[in-house]
Amino acid sequence: MTQPAEKVYYRFVVLFFNCLLTFGSYFCFDIPSVLQDQFQGNLTCPNATVINGTVDCVVGLGMTPQQYNLLYAIYAWTNAVVVIMAGFLIDKLGNRFGVFLFSFLCVLGSSLFALGSHFEGSPYLLPLMLTGRLLFGSGNGSLTIVQNRITAFWFKGKELALAFGLTLAFSRLGSVLNFFLTQRFEEQYGIQWTLWGGTLLCVLGFVCAAVVSALDKIGMRQLGLDGAIREESRKVRIQDVKLLSLRYWLLVLTIMFFYNGIFPFIADASKFIQDKYNGYSQKEASYIAGAVYDSSLVLSASVGILIDFVGLRGIFALACAILTLPVFGLLAFTFVPPLVSTIWLGVTYSFAAASMWPSIPLVVPQATLGTAMGLATSIQMVGIGVSNLVVGEILGTKSSETKIPLWRWQRMMIFMLANTIACIITSVLLNMVDHRQGGILNKPTKRSEQAERDSDREPLNPGEEERDEEDEVVRSRSLNS
């Protein structure tokens, strides 16, 4: 009799709740970007004037540009440190342990971040909010690893890119709703209640964690794989990192350099649009900046289906990097409407995310996937953390200027261009190495399924397998004698 877990609908039910794990946390992540004026606004506006119906002073938390960018940098740096051990722990202790722990950290971190906003003008504001971002970063980056590991287990050799695309689409739905709703909510209820609303969405993720955990446990038992996976987990060692291939490391560097040009830009995009282009309110600038996520939300699923059908993951990674170059050139040196650039960036981002991240399960064994994802996320966040610090220095660190000079924004875009060029170099090397090793990244999902199974059969510790074979020979000889 066919078990429910063997049917197609079951894995898509798992996928639905798995997608919702990070919906709330992605909403929370970019709240500072949408409310950048409020975070960097003055504590009071005693001499405010009204020009053309707009007040020239914004009451806010009083952060400097450096302190504001530190909110993103500490998130990235925390991810860089925590996700390596988190990936290893997930491989050792399982998805269910990870999904509860890390969704709880998201709730705790977002709660502290919201609490800190009540201490504007006091020395407690920045430490509380940074601590909240630290805990939130520890949870959200690690939760994404569990999410990807669950997706890879249920969809490997099937609709893998589609599943990753849908996961990204739900996450970006949180980001898109943030850009569309947060500004309006803040205008009506204030920044404190806005941040607590984000915390409530993280609680939704914790509830979904319980549902995913139950579905995953039941499904594994019905498939008879629970015991086998636990046995494989016992064999995982931290030294297995040495067995990861050159193809994996080039893929990780390609991801890092591409994302170095995405997230730091989005963090400051609203302010950039207001400073460079005339006539945009903060709300309009937030909508335009959010077009990166809008495009990703619309395209992710269809792009995933396309990549499952045609493969060409390595080629798409290279093409996305090349096609991203003009975006930062337009932003730096022209006055082409910014919406053109943000939609363009959203399209390349959609193809890059759907081709790069689903490639990792193709080049590492399932038993070490958590560790591999953790390392990839760590290196990605190191790059983003450094980029945020560099951007903070480029844009100015001494005061929350009303308007940042255009030449500073141009230097920031040149820095983004440099990262994109580095991404092109690593993606070219990735395709060369992959071609020499069988070209699995550029094969359609169905044709790469056999190669995936072969990678799963590769021993985690070759030396141990050889010793087991020697012991078997000795036992057989003693029996024959």
N, C-alpha and C positions, 0 to 999 in steps of 0.2 A: 504494500500500500504506500502511495506517495505521501510523504510528510509535508505539512504546510511550508516548512522552511525550504523545501526543494522547488517550490513553485515561484514563478516570476514575481507575482504580486508581493510575496513576503519580503524579498530584498528591497523592493521599492517602498514598502511601508517602513522598513528599517531606515532607508535613505531619507524619507520625509522627516522623521524625528531627528535623525542625525544632522540634517541640514539646519534644523531649528536650534541646534546646540549653540551656534555662534551668531545667530541673528541679533540677539540683544547686545552681545559684546561688541559686535562691529558697529552697531548704532552708537554705543558709548564711546568707542575709540576716537571718532572724529568730531565729537561734540565741541572740543576746543577749537577746531578749525572753523566750524560754523559760527561760533560765538567769539571769534578772535578779538573783535573790538571790545566785547565785554570783559574778556580776560585781561586785556591790556589797557582797558579804559581807566580813567581817573577815578579815585575814590569819591571825590566830590567835584562839582562843577559850579563854583560860586559866581564865575564871570561868563557863563555860557550865553551865547547869542544865537539868534535864529536867522539863517540865510536861506532864502528861497524855500521856506517851510521846513528846513532841516536844521536841527540843533548841531552846533559845531563841537560839542563835547559829549562824550559817552561816559556815563557812570558805570564803573566796573570794579574789578578786583585789584587793579593797579600793578599788574605784572609788567616787567620790562620784556623786550623781545627775547633776550637771552633766557629769562626765566620761563617764558612761554614755550620756546623751543626745547627747553629742558624737560617739559612734560612729555614730549614725544621721544626725546633722546633717552630718558630713563626707562621708558617702556621698551625701547629697542635694546638697550644694554641689558636690562633684566632678562628679556627673552634670550639674548645671546648666551647668558650664563646658565639659566635655568633649564632651557629646553634640551640641552645635551643630556643631563641627568634624567630629565623627565622622559625622554625617548627611551633611554635604557630601562628605567623603571617600568614603563608601559610594556616593553618586551618581556621583562621578567615577571611582572605581577598581573598583566592583562589589561584589556580595555576597560573592564568594569571598575577597577581600582582608579584608573586615570580619569575616567569621565566624571566620577563623583568629586574627586579631589580638586580637579582644575576648574570645574564649573562653580564649585564653592569659593575658590579663590577669586574668581571673577566677581561674584556677588560681594564678597568682603572688600575687595579693592575698590569697586565702584561706590560702595557705601562710604568708605573713608574719604574718597575723592569728593563726594557730595557733601559730606560733613565738613571738610576743610573750607568749602566755599562760604560757610557761615562765619568764618573768622577773618573777613576782609579787613585790612588795615592793622592786623595783629601779626606778631612774629610766628604764630602757629599756622597761618594759612599755607605757606609754601611747603613746610615739612609734612603737614597732613596730606596735602594734595599729591606731593611726590611719593609719599608712602603708599597712598591709594593707587597711584599709577604703577608703582613697583609691584604690588600684589596683583593688580589687574593684569599687568604684563606677564607675570609668572603664570597666571591662570589661562589667559586667552591664547598665548602662543602655544602652550602645552596642550590646551584643549583642541586646537587645530590639528595637532599631531595625532591625537586619539581619533578625531573625526576622520582624518585621512586614512588612518590605519583600518578603521571599521569599513570605510568605503572600499579600500583596496581589497579587503578580505571578501566582501560580498559581491564585488563586481570584477575582480581580476579575471581576464580572459573573456569578459563579456562586454558590457557597455561602460568600460572604465572611464574614458574621457567624458562621456555624457554624464556619468555619476559625479565626477569631479566638477564638471561644468555646472550642474544643478546645485552642488554644494556651494560653489562660488557665487551662483546667482542668488541663493537665499541669504548668504552673508552680505552680498552687495545690496540686497533689498533693504537690509538694516541700515547700510550706509546711505542709500538713496533717500529713504524716509527721514533719516537724520537731516540731510541737506534741505529737504522740503518742509519738514514740520518743526524742527527745533527752534528756528528763528521766530516763527509765529508763537510757539508755546512760550518762549522766553519773554516776548513782548507782553504777554498777558499775565504770566504767573511769576516771572523773575528767574534768575539764573539758578538759584538754589533748588526750586521745585523742578526745574528742567533736568538738573543732574540727578535728582531722586527718581524722576521718571525713567531715566536710563538704567538706574539700578533695578527698578521693577522689571524691566525687560531682561536683565541678567538673571533674575529669579525664574523667569520663564525658561531660560536655558537650563537651569538646575532641574526643573520639573521634567524637561525633555531628556535630561541625562538619565533620570530614573527609568523612563520608558525605553530608551535605547538600550540601557543595561539589561532590562528584562527580556527584550526581544532578541538581543544578541546571545544571551545565555540560553534561552529556549531553543533558538535556531541552531546553535552549535551542538546542543544535546541531540536534537532530532537528526542532524547530519552525522552524528557519531564522531565529531571532531574535537570535542572538548578535551578529552584526555590526551589526544595526540598533540594538540597545541600547547597544553601545559608541559608535556614532556619536552617539546622543542624549546619552550621558554627556559627550562632549567639548564639547557646547554648554552644559552646566550652568555657571552662574557664581554666585558668592556674591551678586551684585546681584539675582538672581532672587527673593530674599526680598521685595523691594518689590512683586512681582507677586502675592503671596499675598493672598487676598481678606479682607474684613471678616468674612465667615462663618467662615473658618478661624480668625481670631484670637479670635472669640467662643467658638468650640468649644474652643480651647486654654484659655481662662480658665475655662470651665465645668469642664473636666477638672481644672485646678489646684485650684479651690476645693473640688471634691468630694473629691479625694484628700487635701487638707489635713485633712479630718476623719477619714480612714480610717487611714493609716499611723502618724501620731503617736499616735493612740489605741491601736492594736494594740501599739506599742512599749512602752507602759506599762500595758497592760490587766491583765496578770497581777498586778502589784504593786497596782493599783487594787482589784481584786477581793478580794485578801487584806486590804487595809487597811480597806475599807468594809464588806464582808459577813463575818459571823462564820462560822467553821467550815470554811473552804476551805483546803486545803493548797496548796503551790506547784504540785504536779502537777495537782490539780483545777482550779486557777485557770488554768493553761496550757491545759488542755483546753477550758475555757469560752471563753477568749480566741481559741483556734483555731477556734471554731465559725464565725467570720466566713469563714475559708478553707474550712471544711467545706461550708458552704452554697454557696460559689462553685464548689467542685469538683463538687458534685452537679448544680447548675443550669446551669452555663456552656454546655454543648452544647445542651441543650433550649431555653435562652433564645436562643441563636444561631439555631437553626432557626426559632423564632417570629419573630424580628426580620427574618430573610431573607424570611419569608412575608408579614408585615404591614407591614414598614417602620417608620414612626413613630419613627425614631431620636431626633429632636428632642423629641418628646412624651415618650418614655421618659426622656430625660435630665432633663427638667423634673419628671416624676413622681417619679423616684428622689430628687431633691433635696428635694422637698416631704415625701416619706415618710420621709426620714432625720431630719427635725427632731425627731419624738417620741423617737427613740432616745437622743439626748444629754440630752433633758429627763428621761427616765426614769432615766438613769444619774446625773444630777446631783441630782435632788430627790426620788427615791423609793427604796424598798428592794425593788422588784420584782426577782425573781431575775435575775441578770445574764445568764444563758443566753438569756432572752427577747430581750434587747437585742442580744446578739452574733449570734444567728440572724437577727433582723430586719435588722441592719446587713449581714449576709452576703447576704441576698436583694436588698436595694437595690444593693449593690455589684456583684452579678452582672449585673443589668440595666443598670447604668450602664456597666460595662466593655464589655459586648457591644453597647451602642448608641453610645458616645462614640468609642472608638478606631477601629472600622471605618468611622466617618464621615469620617475624614481622607482616605483614598484617594478618596472621592467628590468632594472639593472641591479637590484639587490634581492636577496632571499627574503621571503615573507617573515621569517623568524626575527630578522634584524631590521625590519622596516621601520619600527618605532625609533630605533637608534639612528638610522639613516635619515629619517625625516627630522629628528631632533637636531642632528648636526647641520642639515640643510637650513633649517629655520634659524639656528644659532648664527651661522655664517651670514645669512641674509640680514639678521637683525644687527650684527656687528657693523655691516656696511651701512644700514639705514641709520644706526646710532651715530656713526662717524659723520655721515652726510648731514644729519640734523644739526650736529655741533658746528660743522663747517658753514652751513647755511646761516645759523645763528650769528656766527662771527662776521660773515659777509654782509648781512643785513643791518648790523649794528647792535651793540650790547649795552649802551649806557643809559638809554632812555626810551620810553615808548613814544617815539616820534609820531606826530599826526600823519606825516607822509614820508615814506622812505624814498630817498633819491633814486632816480631811474637807473643811474650807473650801477648802483648796488644790485638792483634786480637783474641787470644784464650780466653781471659777474656770476650771480646765482645760476642763471640759465646756461652760461658757459660751463659751469661745474657739472650741470646735468648732462650737457653734451659730452663731456669727457667720460662720464660713466657709461653713456650709451655706446661710445666708440669702444670702450673696454669690453662691453657686452658683445659687440660684433666680433671682436678678436677671439673671445672664448668660445662663442658659438661656432665659428669657423673651425677651430681646433676640435670641438666636440663632434662635429659632423665627420671630420677626417678620421678620428679615432673610432667612432661608431662604424664607419664604413669598413675599416680594417677588421673589426671584431664581429662582423655579420650583419650590421645595419639594422638591428632590432628596433631602434628608435623611429626609423622611417618606414617600418612595415605597418599595414593595417592591424587592428587589434586581433582579428581572427588568426592571421598568419603568424603573429608574435606569441600566440597562446602557447604553442609547444615550447618555444624558447623560455617563456615564463615558468612553465612546469620544470624545465631543465634547471633553471636557476634555483628553484625551490629544492631540487634534489641535491644541489651542491652541498657538501658538508660544511657546517659552520667552522669546525675545527678539523682540518684534514689530518692532522697528526693523530687525533683520537680515533678517526675511522681506520687509519692504517693499523693502529695498535689493536683495535677490535678484530680486524681481519687476521692478524698474526695469532691472537688468542684463539680464534676459531680453528685455524690450521692446527695449532698445538693440541686442542681438544680432540679434533678428528683423528690425529695420529695416535693419541693415547687410546682412543676407543678401538682403532683398528689393531693395535698391538694386544 
